[in-house]
Every structure is written in C-alpha cells, then in structure tokens.
Amino acid sequence: MIGKNSFIKYQKENIDISIRADIPKNWVDYFFNNYHKRNYGEMIYKLRNKIIKVSDPILNKEIVIKNFKLERTYDQLRFRMLPSKAERSLKIARGLKRAGLKTPEPLAVIEKRGKTNELIFSYYITDFIDYDFNMLEIAKDFEHPERFKIRELMPQLGKEIKRMHKANIVHNDLHAGNILVKDFETKPKLYYIDLNRGRIKEKLSEKDRIDDLKRLKFTDQEKKIFFKNYAPGKWKYYKEKVIEARQKRRRFNNAKNKIRKYLGIKKD
C-alpha cells in the first residue's frame, strides 16, 4: 500500500516534479493547464511569495499552491547552487510527519530551472487546513480577551517543539505566526507552516535549539509553562538563554535596520 509520505520524482519537458505517489497521473497536466501562470482561486498571501487556495476537482479537496517569488538577485544567485525553498519545504514537512508532528499535508513540488541552473518557477503544493486561528492573532496582543488559549496551548507546544528538536529538525522561523491551531475546543492540533528555512541536522547543538526558540514571543508566565514542558530538568536555564538570544537578535535587527535606512535599502 502506498502511504501518504511516499513520493516519486521525475522530469517532464525539463520540469522537475516531486509528487505524492498516490496522486493521479493526470493531475500534473491539470496543474499546468489551470494553475500555472493563471489567475485562479483565492489569494491568501501575496507579499514575499504568492499563496493561493483552490478547490481542486481531481483531488476533490481544497489545496494551497505556494508560488515562490524569485525577484531578488541574492535568491537568484544562491538557489543556483542550493535546493530551492520548495524542495526544502517538502523535506522538512516529511521530516515533521515522521516525527509525529503536523503540517499541511505535502502534495507536490513543481519547478523548472534554466541553462545556468537558475530557477524559472517554483511551486510547493499542500492540502488546505481549515484552522481555527493562527496563533499570532492572539499572541501579538498581551491583553487579548482570548489570551487564555495561548496559555492552554503552552504545554502541548513545549512538548511538540521538544519532539521536533529531538528529531534534529530546526524550523529557523519559529514564531507564533507560523503555527496554526485547529480543533481548539476539542483536541487541539498544531500545524507548523512556512518551512522553507528549516534544516534537518545530524545532531542539534544547544545553540541550535536556543536560536530556534528565540522568535517565540509570549508572556513570562506562558514562557515558564512552555519551558517546563520543553526541558523539564533545565527549564530555567533555557528560559534565560532564550531571553538573552532574543535580546541579542533585537539589537542586531535594530542595527541592521539603521544601516538599511542609511543606505536607502528598502525591506522586502
């Protein structure tokens, strides 16, 4: 029996395709005829990348198509030599699933490279998750009337991030905005998204773990609950070290923004 984590990889007309093995063969043709370079579906996000939700008639479900923008010269150069963001997303998604963690079900990566290995287009396709809320919607407001939901999710989040790190996975953009919450009222499920910066390492160092946690912004009490579940025997140590790393990151970002402003460089 072909499992949902089984993928096949092949090339068609110089297009690289990695696709879940149980997806019908005619779906790729349907993708190019209906989605590639066309206006379709519901726009979810369109700043750094373009993310579209669409009801797919072949798969008979709603899916999300993430079209990575390749406008920056820096990206155009480095991804000639590195796996694309879409490829990285798929690799991390499969790693999370092997670790028993949730992410929108990955379906395919479809991309094309040019003569000098430059990316011409790059798509990452997943199931759509009909989630209750993005954790950032509440976490960004310390006075939010539903702040209790964040506090209640801290034990689960701490244990899940511990499991992620035990599997030697670092998300590298782990903040509340990249965590979706589904079925909060019954049995909460946390879905981790925006995986393209993630890495699977041979072994995580303590610094790797701390650096991966420094973007999480919660109240002091919420942090205490989180770290007691993430590192029961060393929770105070990790809490303090992550606070230090977060302060260091803030100073670095402030300095970087001043340099950008001085040089007239706009943010992406």
C-alpha positions as CSV (number, residue, x, y, z in Angstrom):
1,M,0.0,0.0,0.0
2,I,1.3,3.4,-1.0
3,G,1.5,5.7,2.1
4,K,0.9,9.5,2.2
5,N,4.6,10.0,2.9
6,S,5.7,8.2,-0.3
7,F,6.8,10.5,-3.1
8,I,8.0,9.9,-6.7
9,K,10.4,12.2,-8.5
10,Y,10.7,12.6,-12.3
11,Q,11.3,15.1,-15.0
12,K,8.8,16.1,-17.8
13,E,9.7,18.6,-20.5
14,N,12.7,19.9,-18.4
15,I,10.3,20.4,-15.4
16,D,11.3,18.7,-12.1
17,I,8.4,17.1,-10.3
18,S,8.2,15.6,-6.9
19,I,4.7,14.3,-6.2
20,R,3.0,12.2,-3.7
21,A,2.8,8.7,-5.1
22,D,-1.0,8.3,-4.8
23,I,-1.9,11.4,-6.8
24,P,-3.5,10.6,-10.2
25,K,-1.0,10.9,-13.1
26,N,-3.2,13.4,-15.0
27,W,-3.1,15.9,-12.1
28,V,0.2,17.5,-13.2
29,D,-1.2,18.3,-16.7
30,Y,-4.3,19.8,-15.0
31,F,-2.0,21.9,-12.8
32,F,-0.3,23.4,-15.8
33,N,-3.5,23.9,-17.8
34,N,-5.3,25.6,-14.9
35,Y,-3.0,27.0,-12.3
36,H,0.5,27.8,-13.8
37,K,0.7,31.5,-14.8
38,R,-3.1,31.9,-14.5
39,N,-5.4,33.9,-12.2
40,Y,-7.3,31.3,-10.2
41,G,-8.6,30.6,-6.7
42,E,-8.5,32.7,-3.5
43,M,-5.4,34.8,-2.8
44,I,-4.2,34.1,0.8
45,Y,-0.9,36.0,0.7
46,K,0.9,38.0,-1.9
47,L,3.9,39.8,-0.4
48,R,7.1,37.8,-0.3
49,N,5.5,34.9,-2.1
50,K,2.1,34.2,-3.7
51,I,-0.1,31.8,-1.9
52,I,-3.4,30.7,-3.4
53,K,-6.2,28.4,-2.1
54,V,-8.1,26.5,-4.8
55,S,-10.8,23.8,-4.9
56,D,-9.2,21.0,-7.0
57,P,-11.7,18.8,-8.9
58,I,-9.3,15.9,-9.5
59,L,-8.1,15.7,-5.9
60,N,-11.6,16.6,-4.7
61,K,-10.4,18.9,-2.0
62,E,-9.1,22.3,-1.3
63,I,-5.4,22.7,-1.8
64,V,-2.8,25.5,-1.3
65,I,-0.3,26.5,-4.0
66,K,2.7,28.5,-2.8
67,N,4.5,30.2,-5.7
68,F,7.9,31.3,-4.5
69,K,9.0,34.7,-5.9
70,L,12.5,34.8,-7.3
71,E,12.9,38.5,-7.8
72,R,15.8,39.3,-5.5
73,T,19.3,38.9,-7.1
74,Y,20.5,37.3,-3.9
75,D,17.9,34.5,-4.3
76,Q,18.5,34.1,-8.0
77,L,22.2,33.5,-7.3
78,R,22.2,31.3,-4.3
79,F,19.5,29.0,-5.4
80,R,21.6,28.1,-8.5
81,M,23.7,26.2,-6.0
82,L,21.2,25.2,-3.3
83,P,18.0,23.2,-3.1
84,S,15.0,25.5,-3.7
85,K,12.7,26.8,-0.9
86,A,10.0,24.5,-2.3
87,E,12.4,21.4,-2.0
88,R,13.4,22.4,1.5
89,S,9.7,22.8,2.5
90,L,8.9,19.3,1.3
91,K,11.9,17.8,3.0
92,I,11.0,19.5,6.4
93,A,7.3,18.6,6.0
94,R,8.2,14.9,5.6
95,G,10.6,15.1,8.5
96,L,7.9,16.6,10.7
97,K,5.5,13.9,9.8
98,R,8.0,11.2,10.6
99,A,8.4,12.8,14.0
100,G,4.7,12.6,14.6
101,L,4.1,16.4,14.1
102,K,1.6,18.1,12.0
103,T,2.0,20.3,8.9
104,P,-0.4,20.8,6.0
105,E,-0.1,17.5,4.0
106,P,2.5,18.0,1.3
107,L,1.4,17.0,-2.2
108,A,4.0,18.2,-4.7
109,V,6.9,20.3,-5.7
110,I,6.9,21.5,-9.3
111,E,9.7,23.7,-10.6
112,K,11.9,24.5,-13.6
113,R,15.5,25.6,-13.9
114,G,17.3,27.3,-16.8
115,K,20.5,26.6,-18.6
116,T,22.6,28.1,-15.7
117,N,20.5,26.2,-13.1
118,E,18.6,29.4,-12.3
119,L,15.0,28.8,-11.0
120,I,12.4,29.9,-13.5
121,F,9.4,28.9,-11.4
122,S,9.0,27.0,-8.1
123,Y,5.8,25.7,-6.5
124,Y,5.1,24.0,-3.3
125,I,1.6,22.4,-3.0
126,T,-0.2,21.2,0.1
127,D,-3.6,20.4,1.5
128,F,-5.5,23.4,2.8
129,I,-6.0,23.4,6.6
130,D,-9.3,24.8,7.8
131,Y,-7.8,26.1,11.0
132,D,-9.5,27.9,14.0
133,F,-6.8,30.6,14.3
134,N,-3.2,31.5,13.6
135,M,-1.5,31.7,17.0
136,L,-0.2,35.1,16.2
137,E,-3.7,36.6,16.0
138,I,-3.8,36.2,19.8
139,A,-0.2,36.1,20.8
140,K,0.6,39.6,19.5
141,D,-1.8,41.2,21.9
142,F,-1.0,40.6,25.6
143,E,-4.4,42.0,26.5
144,H,-6.4,39.9,24.0
145,P,-9.7,38.6,25.5
146,E,-8.9,35.1,24.4
147,R,-5.3,35.1,25.7
148,F,-6.1,32.1,27.8
149,K,-6.0,30.0,24.7
150,I,-2.3,30.7,24.3
151,R,-1.6,29.7,27.9
152,E,-3.6,26.5,27.5
153,L,-1.6,25.6,24.4
154,M,1.8,26.1,26.0
155,P,2.2,22.5,27.4
156,Q,1.4,21.0,24.0
157,L,3.7,23.4,22.2
158,G,6.6,22.8,24.5
159,K,6.3,19.1,24.1
160,E,6.0,19.3,20.3
161,I,9.0,21.6,19.8
162,K,10.9,19.2,22.1
163,R,10.0,16.4,19.7
164,M,10.9,18.5,16.7
165,H,14.3,19.2,18.1
166,K,14.8,15.6,19.2
167,A,14.3,14.6,15.5
168,N,17.1,17.1,14.8
169,I,14.9,19.5,12.9
170,V,15.2,23.3,13.3
171,H,12.4,25.4,11.8
172,N,14.5,28.5,11.6
173,D,11.5,30.8,11.5
174,L,9.6,29.5,14.5
175,H,7.2,32.2,15.7
176,A,3.5,32.3,16.6
177,G,2.6,33.4,13.0
178,N,3.9,30.1,11.7
179,I,1.7,27.9,13.9
180,L,-1.9,27.2,13.0
181,V,-4.4,25.9,15.6
182,K,-7.2,23.5,14.7
183,D,-9.9,21.9,16.9
184,F,-9.0,24.0,19.9
185,E,-12.3,23.3,21.7
186,T,-12.0,19.5,21.5
187,K,-8.5,18.2,20.9
188,P,-6.1,21.0,19.8
189,K,-3.9,20.3,16.8
190,L,-0.9,22.5,16.0
191,Y,0.2,22.8,12.4
192,Y,3.7,24.1,11.6
193,I,4.0,26.1,8.3
194,D,6.4,28.2,6.3
195,L,9.1,25.5,6.4
196,N,11.4,26.7,3.7
197,R,14.1,27.9,6.1
198,G,14.2,24.7,8.1
199,R,17.0,22.2,8.3
200,I,17.5,18.6,9.3
201,K,20.9,18.3,11.0
202,E,22.9,15.3,12.1
203,K,22.7,16.5,15.7
204,L,21.4,19.7,17.2
205,S,23.6,21.7,19.5
206,E,22.3,23.6,22.5
207,K,22.9,26.8,20.5
208,D,20.8,25.4,17.6
209,R,17.9,24.8,20.0
210,I,18.1,28.2,21.6
211,D,18.4,30.0,18.3
212,D,15.3,28.2,17.0
213,L,13.3,29.3,20.0
214,K,14.3,33.0,20.2
215,R,11.5,34.2,17.8
216,L,8.7,32.9,20.1
217,K,7.2,35.8,21.9
218,F,5.0,35.1,24.9
219,T,4.3,36.4,28.4
220,D,6.7,35.4,31.2
221,Q,4.1,33.0,32.7
222,E,3.5,31.4,29.3
223,K,7.2,31.0,28.7
224,K,7.5,29.3,32.1
225,I,4.8,26.8,31.2
226,F,6.4,26.3,27.7
227,F,9.9,25.7,29.0
228,K,8.8,23.4,31.8
229,N,7.4,21.1,29.1
230,Y,10.2,21.7,26.6
231,A,13.1,21.0,29.1
232,P,11.7,19.9,32.5
233,G,15.1,19.5,34.1
234,K,16.6,22.7,32.7
235,W,13.6,24.9,32.1
236,K,15.0,27.9,34.0
237,Y,18.3,27.7,32.1
238,Y,16.6,27.5,28.7
239,K,14.2,30.3,29.5
240,E,17.1,32.6,30.5
241,K,19.2,31.7,27.5
242,V,16.4,32.2,25.0
243,I,15.6,35.6,26.5
244,E,19.3,36.6,26.1
245,A,19.3,35.3,22.5
246,R,16.1,37.2,21.8
247,Q,17.6,40.5,23.1
248,K,20.7,39.9,21.1
249,R,18.6,39.4,18.0
250,R,16.6,42.6,18.7
251,R,19.9,44.6,18.9
252,F,21.2,43.0,15.7
253,N,17.9,43.8,13.8
254,N,17.9,47.4,15.1
255,A,21.5,47.9,13.9
256,K,20.6,46.3,10.5
257,N,17.6,48.5,10.0
258,K,19.6,51.6,10.8
259,I,22.2,50.6,8.2
260,R,19.4,49.8,5.6
261,K,17.9,53.2,6.3
262,Y,21.3,55.0,6.0
263,L,21.9,53.2,2.7
264,G,18.4,53.7,1.4
265,I,17.7,50.0,1.1
266,K,14.0,49.0,1.4
267,K,12.8,45.9,3.2
268,D,11.3,43.1,1.1
